[in-house]
Amino acid sequence: MSEAPMARRDSPERAPLVLAALIVVAGVANLNLSVANVALPSIGKAFDSSQTTLNLVAVGYSLGLAASVLYLGAVGDRYGRKLMLLLGIVLSVPACLLAAFAWDDWVLVVARILGGLSAGMAYPTTLALIAALWFGPGRTRSIALWSALGGAIAALGPLVAGWLLQHFWWGSVFLITLPLAVVALVMAWVLVPSHVNESSEPVDNLGGILSVVLVAALVLSINFAPVPGKGALVAGLGLIAVAATVAFVWRQRRAANPLYDLDIASRRVFWVAACAGIIVFGSLMGAMFISQQYLQNVVGYDTVEAGAAFLPAVVFMVLVAPRSAKLVEARGARTTLLTGYVFLFLGFVSMLLLWEENTPYWQIALAYACLGIGVGLAGTPASHSLTGSVPVHRAGMASGTADLQRDLGGAIMQSLFGALLTAGYASSFSQAIAASPSGKQASSDVQSELTKSFASAEQIAQQHPTYADQITAAARTAFLQGDDWAYAAGACAVLIGAALVFLAFPRHEAEKELLRRYEAEDAAV
């Protein structure tokens, strides 16, 4: 049972200020999510990190957020969304400090996961509050602004981080969000209302723990899959993920107050939108992760240039998102999602076919612009369909799923892209070593370092100046093969998502009828 809802209003008092506060809070989480990408080459040089460890640094934040978001969303529904909002912002401060001053790359991974957990408290709450406070077209517009500005803040992270890397040490990028966190804390404390349409049902703690284990095991198994000698670990993590999934479903079917209502999740508008959003937001995060390394390692951009290169995606996300909200209202979520998928596909095809060692910037900007348009169009309907198909006291479940779209999608796609980059890079460099007459003279340790990551190959090049040009050229070629594997996988994922939406998501009138039926069913409970 839920508490009696307040009198129905289309929006809260001081609605623009409340929405601004929620977007700033979401901005703290989004900015922390993206700042590591541009610093990965610098981190790799500082710690002589393997590509797998760099993948974990990049994905650690998404891992912590994705693993905790369902559980913490339910806790917020029960014990207070505003409380979770404030706790998440406060916890982000020590997480950022630990990351900035990490003395080892594995400490940095732990700090990133801790930061993700802090975001798991705050970030899902922002969308849950939008779902609880706004209704009708106002909710659609608010979600569009939340999605676009949140994505834009995340995309601006590499630009600011790039500037800091030119003037300070690599850890400075993790301090960017501290001033924003202070502003977010004050705004949330003063402006965000408390206890709006929250649940009085007890939290399914066992289900929450199982959801954490499920997501963490899945993401880690993908990350370690391409690492030589880690087959047993990958198999073990895979088995844990499968077992946790079975146990989670069993628990949710039998719990008196399930953490994740599978009856609601089986609604067509809900589950198709959830799957579609995972690919949409995962594509953005995966492309940012790979492309920032490509721009610095292969094209030779400095950190500021690499961060600034992403600006077309930011601009188009912000410009397109409000029009996406209008398109959702006029033509439905299905049409809007499919249009977004077309541009996402064009973005990945541009990366795959046009991005080489001497690619001019206009071709880089073209791919980023397509990604920005695609996410700007598809992000709003993916989130709107979730919040519109659940009862308001279950807003935490919808917002948790919407966050999983970003965070699980980002974690899976970054892990998948990183695994393909690692495998493609190692394969290409191994072939180059085997084909080179001087390669046979290299010791097994040197060969292992060369195939470990681009940063390690650069270290070897500095130690062997006679072969430096040859080593660097081979590393660039190997990186291009690895990132081509990743971009091809991204294009395939987008095609799969588009096929799912085309075949399974209802057309506009059918969608409106389903949403009316869901609302009637929920009101009768």
N, C-alpha and C positions, 0 to 999 in steps of 0.2 A: 504494500500500500504506500501511497505517497502523501505528502502533506497537501492540504488544500491549496490550490494555486491562488495567486493574487488575482485581483480583477484584471480581466483581459485588456491589455494595452498593445498597440502595434509597435511601440518602442518605449524605452525607459526615459525617465526624466534626464535632462542634460545628455541626450543621446549622442550628439557628436563628441562630447568630452569623454563619455564612457567608452565609446568605440575607439577613440584615440588612445585611451589608457590600455585597452586590450591589445591594440596593434603594437604599441610600444613594448608591452610585456612579451608578446609573440616575437617582436624584433630582437629581444635579448637572446631568445632561443635560436632564432634563425641566423643571427650574426655569428654566434658561437659555432653553429653547424658548418659554416662555410669558410671560416678564416684559415683553417689548417691547410686547405688545398694548395694555396699559392706558396705556403711555406714548406711544402714537402721536399722539394729539392734541397733547400737549406738544412732542413732537419736530417735528411739523408746524409749530407756531407758532415754535419756536426757529430753524428753518432755512427757513421758508416753503416747505416741501416740497410737491411735487406728490403726488397720490394714488398715482401709479405708483411714486414713490420710497418712499412709506410702505409700499406693498405689498411692495417689495423688502426694506425693513428688517424687516418681519414675516416674510417668507418666506426671508430669507437664511440663517438658521440651519438651517431644514429643507432648504434647497438644499444647503448644505455637507454636512450629514449624509447626506441621501439619495444624493447623488452619490458619496460615498466609502464607503458602508457595505458594499457587496458586496466591494469590493476589500480594505478593511481587515479585514473579517471573515475572508477567506481568509488574509490575512497573519497574523492572530492564530491561526488553526488551525494554521499551519505553524511560526511562530516563537515562539509563546507567548501565550496569551490573557491571562495575568496581566500580562505586560510591556506589552501594548497597553492594558490597563486603566489601569496606572499612568501611561503616557505621555499618554494622553488626559486624565487628570485634571490633570496638570502643565501641559499646553498650554492648558487652559481658563483658566488664570489670566491670562496675557498677553492672551488674546482678550477677556476681561471688562474688563480695564483699558483696552484700546484702545477698546472700545465706550463705556465710561463717560466717557472724556475725548476722544471724537471731536470734531474741529473742523469737520467738514463731514458732511452726511448721506450722501454717497457713501463717506466713510471709515467711517462707521457700518455701511453695507451690507457693506463688506469685512470689518470686525471680526465681524459676525454670521456671515458665511460661514466665517471662520477658526474661530469658536466651534463651528460645525457640524462642521467637520473634526475638531476635538478630540473632539467627542462621537462621531464616526464611529469613533474608536479605542476608546472606552470602552463606549459604550452597547450595541453588538451583542454585545460580549464577555459582558455580564451574562447575557443569555438563553442564549448558547452554553454558559456554565458551568452554568447550571441544567439544561440538556439533558444535559450530560456527567456531572453529579454526582447527579442524582435520577432515579429510575425509578418507573414505575407511578403509582398515585394520588398519591403524594407529589410527583411532578413536576407533576401537574395543580394541586394545591393551591399549590405554590410559584409556578407561573406566574400563578395567580389573584392571589396576594398581590403579586407583582412588577408585574402589570398594574394592579391597583387602586391600590396605594400610589404607584406611579410616576405614574399619571394624577392622583391626588389632589395630589401634590406640584406637578405642573405646574399644576393648577387653583388651588392656593393662591398661586401666583406673582403673579397680578393683585392679590390682596388686600394682600400685603406691599408690592408695587410701588406700589399706590395710596397707602398710608400714607407711604412715602418721598417720593412726589411732592408731598405736602402740606407736607413739611418741608425737602426738599432739591431739588437740580436734577434734570433729567430723567435724567442719566447715572447717578444713584445706583442706579437699578433694576438696572443691570448688575453691581453689586457685591454683590448679595444672595447669590450662590452662593459667594463666596470662603471664608467660614467653613465652609460645608458641604463644599467641595472639600478643605479641610485634614483634616476628619474622615474623609471618604471615602478620602483617600490613606492615612491611618494604618490604617484598618480593612482596606482592600484589601491593604496590605503585610503585615499581621499575620495575617489570617484566611483569605484566599483561597488555596487550594492551587494549585500550579504544575504544568503539563504533564500534564493529565488527558485521556486519550483524544484527543490531538492528532495531526494528520496529519504524515507525513514526505514527502508529495509536494511537488514544487516549485510555486511560485505562478505562475499564468498572468498575468504582468504586462501583456501586451498586452491581454488580455481585461479586466483591471482598468482600464486607461486608457480603453478603449472604453466601459466601463460609466459612468465618470465623465463623459465627453463626452456620452453619450446622455442621462443624467438632467439634466445642467446645461442642455443645449440645449433640452430639452423644457420644463422649468420656466420658463426665461427667455422662450421664445417665447410661452407663455401670458401671462406678465406684461406683455409689451410689445404684445400684440395690440390692446388698445383705445386705444393712444396714437396720436394723429394724426401722420402723417408717418413712422411707423415700419414701414410695410408691407414695405419691402425687408428690414429687419432681421429682422422676424418670419418672412418667407419663407426667409431664409437660415438662421436658427436651426432652422426646421422641417425644411429639407433636411438640415442637419447631424444632427439627431435621427434622421431616417429612415435616412440613410447609416450612422450609428453603430450603429443597431439591426440593420441587415442585416449589417454587418461583425462585430458582436458574436455574432450567431447563427452565422454562418459560422465564426468562430474557435472557438466552443464545440463545434461539431460535429466539428472537426478537431484540436483541441488534445489532446495526450496526457494532460494533467492539467488539464481545463477548470476555470476559475474557478467556473462555475455549471453544474452537471450538468443538462443539459436533459432527460435521461431521468428523473431524479428529479423535476424540475420539472413534467414532464408527468403525474405521478401525480395522479389525480383529487382525492384528499384534499388534496394539496399546492396545486395551482394554483387550485382553487376557494376554498380558505381564504385564499390570498394575495390574490386579487381582492376577496373579501368584506372582509378586514381593511383594505384600502386605503380602502374607502368608510366603514367604521366609524370608524377613527381620523381620516381626513381630514375627516369630518363634524364631529367634535369640534373639531379645530383651526380649521377654516373658520368654524364658528359662534362660537368664542371671538374670532377675529380681527374679524369684522364686528360682533358684539354689543357688544364693549367700546367701539367707536367710536360705535355707536348710543346707548348709555346716556349717554355724555358729551356728544355733539354734539346729540342730539335731545331726550332726556328731561331732560338737565341735571344728571345725577349728577356729584358730584365723584369724584376718583380712588379714594378709599377706598370710597365707596358702590358704584361700578362694580365694583371688585374683589370686594367682599363679596356683591354680587348673585349671583355665580357659585357661592356656597357650596352651594346645593341639589344642584348637579351633583356636587360633591366628596363630599358626605355619601352620596348614593345610589350613587355608584361604589364607595365603600369598603364599604357595607352589602351591596350586591348581588353583588360579585365572588366572595366565598366560596360563596354559594349557586349562582353560575354554575358553579363547579367541581363541586359536587354534581350539578347538572343535567346537566353534560357526562357524568359517570360513569353517571348513571341513564338519561338519555334520548338522549344522543349530541350531537355538535357541531351537527348540522343543526337540530334543534329549538331548541337554545339560541341559535344565530345568528338564526334567524327571529324568535324572541321578542324579541331585542334590536333587530332591525330595526323591529319594530312600534313600539317606544317611540321610536326615532330619528325615524321618520316623524311620529309625533305631536308630537315636539319642533319639527320644522321647520314643520309645519302651524300649530302654535300661534304661532310667530314670524311667519309669513306673515299670518295672519288677525287676530291679537290685538295685535301690537306696533305702536303708533302713537305720536303725539307725547305724549299724556297717559295712557299705559298705566299702570294700577296695578301695584304690585310683585307681587301674587299671580299675575298673568298672566305676568310675567317669570319668577318662580320656578317656575311650572308647566312652562314650556318647558325651563328648565334641569334640572329634576328628571327630565323625560322623557329628555333627553340623557344624564344621569348613569346612569339605569337602563339605557338602551340600550347604552351603552359598557361598563357593568359586566357586563351579560349577554353581549354579543357579543365583548368583547375576549379573554376567556379561551379560548373555542373557536377563535378565529382564530389565536392563537399556538400553542395546544396541538396543533392538527392539523398545523402545519408541523413542529414538533419531533418529533412522533410518527411522521412518515412519512419520515424520513431516517436513515441510519446515524449513529452517535454521532460518528464522526470527521469527519462533514460537518455538525456542529452549527453551525459558522460560517455555512454556507450557509442553514440554517434560520433562525438568529437574524438574519442579514443581511436575509433576506426579511421576517421579522417586523418588523424596524426599518424596512424600506421601506414596510411597511403604514402605520406611523405617519408616517414622514418624507416619503416620496414622496407618500403620501396627503395628508398635511398640506400639502406644497408645492403639489401640484396643486389641491387644494380651496381653499387660501388664494389661490392665483394665479387660479383660476377665479372664486371669489367676489369677489376684488379687482377683476378685470377687469370683471365684471358690475356691481359697485358703481360703478366709474369710469365705465363707459359709461352706466349708468342715471342717475347723478348729472349727468353732462355733458348728456345728452339733456334731462332735465327742466329744468335751469337754463337751457339755451339756449331752450327753449320759453317759460320765464318771462320771459326778457329780450325775446324777440320780441313777447310779448303785452303787455308793460308800456310805457306811453307814455314814461316816463323812460328805459327801456332803450335807446331809439334814440339817446339823448344820450351814452351811454357809449362810450368809445373802444374800439377793438379790443383794446388791451392790457388794459384793465379787464375786458372781457368774457372774455378768455382767463384772467385770474386768477380770476374768479368761477366759471368752469366747471372750474378745475384741481382744486380740493379744497375741503372744508368749511373747513379752516384758512385757506386763501387768501381765501375769501369773508368770513371773520371779519375778516381784516386789512383788506380793502376797506371793510367796514362801519365799522370804527374810523376809517378815513380820510375817510369820507363820512357823518357823523353824521345828516344830514338824511334819508338813505335807509337808516339802519342797521337799523331794525326790518323794513323791506321786504326788505332783502338777507338778513337772518338767517332770516326766515320762508321765503323762497324756497329758501335753502340746506337748511333742515330738510326741506322738502317734497321737494327733489331727492334728499337722502340717503335718505329713506324709499322713494322709487321705486327707487333703486339697490340698497338692501338687500333689498327685496322680490324683485327679480330674483335675488339671490343665494340667498335662502331657498327660492324656487321651484326653483332648480337643485339645491339640497341635497335637497329632497323627491324630485325626479326621480331623483337618484343613488341614494338609499336604495331606491326602488322597483326600480331596475335591479339593485342588489345582492341584494335579496330574491328577485327572479325567478331570478337566477343560482343562488343557494343552493337554492331550492325545486326547480329543474329538474335541477341537475347534482351537488349534494352527496349522497353516499349516506346512506341511513337508518342507524339505529344498528347493527343487526346486520351490515349490509353494510359499514359503516365498520370495525367490529372485524375482520371477515374480511379486508378489504383491508390493514389495519395488520399483521395476522399474516402475510399473504403478503409484504408489503414487508420485514418483519423477516427472514423466511426467505430471501428473495432476497439481502438484504444480507449475511447470515451465510455464504451460499454463495460470495460473491465472494472 
